[in-house]
Amino acid sequence: MADVLSVPPEHPGGRADAVLAELLGVSRSTAASLLSGGHVLLAGKALAKSARLAPGDVLDVEGPEQTDPLEVVAEKVDGLEILLDDEDFVVVDKPVGVAAHPSPGWVGPTVVGGLAGAGYRITTSGAPERAGIVHRLDVGTSGAMVVAKTEHAYTLLKQAFRDRTVEKVYHAVVQGIPDPLEGTIDAPIGRHPGYDWRFAVVEDGRPSVTHYEVLEAFGRASLVEVHLETGRTHQIRVHFSALRHPCAGDLTYGADPRLAADLGLTRQWLHAHRLAFAHPRTGERVEAVSPYPADLVFALEALRHGGP
């Protein structure tokens, strides 16, 4: 990996490891490893992970050489748990900082590599690095994700996601209190006209529909349940940002860094809480529920017990 990155002018800046993780779309630990290894330069000098970055800073990033960025590396992935294990599929509890599959520029762990390291045999068509992948979660989003084991399951599950028959329920903490407390966001999403690594509500974007309900309101933030009708990249983050209620901790989409710091968040408070679909062989309803990980629990409890 070799890249030149600029901290956007509107970015609040902060610790180098946190800012670099956000700009690269990698986990904070991966960013810290790059910094500790002297792979990130500012004005020609190696940058420490605790150094402070400011808007406009330009970074030279020279990552470790990889022979093939799409190679599946069988590895133990910390925090990758199994929620359901069936002969046709496996539902994993994906931790934050883990990508669904290898891709150019990604140097961290993947669900595909973690399953291979745990001894799972995935036999599906398509590119080897995406074996079994029928949908994805962002690197910075945790929660339930299904992976097909067989070609039959792969075909039917992919079709189920296309037909929107899969129930995808997310929980998010968003800034402020949405009004109304229950509603639908129907706004097209496409590439941000000014930033390649961001998405936005744009007139010529793809149709995108998000249903939400406020579960708890805390003043500065609210816990909401979100049902996705479509599955666009960054859909929840973009839609709530467009409402001026970005996910807490989501600095990419306009979250208040002070609230993130108060809640101890180093990523967006967004979790794929429940996944339900028809079993690809029997047709019976299958449901998997992912509990909140520790960092999200900490932030939520801070809000519930008189925090910010």
PyMOL commands that set and color helices and strands:
alter all, ss='L'
color gray80, all
select helices_A, chain A and resi 16-24+28-36+111-117+128-130+151-162+235-242+251-253+257-263+294-304
alter helices_A, ss='H'
color red, helices_A
select strands_A, chain A and resi 2-6+14-15+40-42+45-46+52-53+58-62+81-85+89-94+142-148+167-175+182-186+189-191+199-201+209-217+221-228+270-278+285-289
alter strands_A, ss='S'
color yellow, strands_A
deselect
rebuild
show_as cartoon
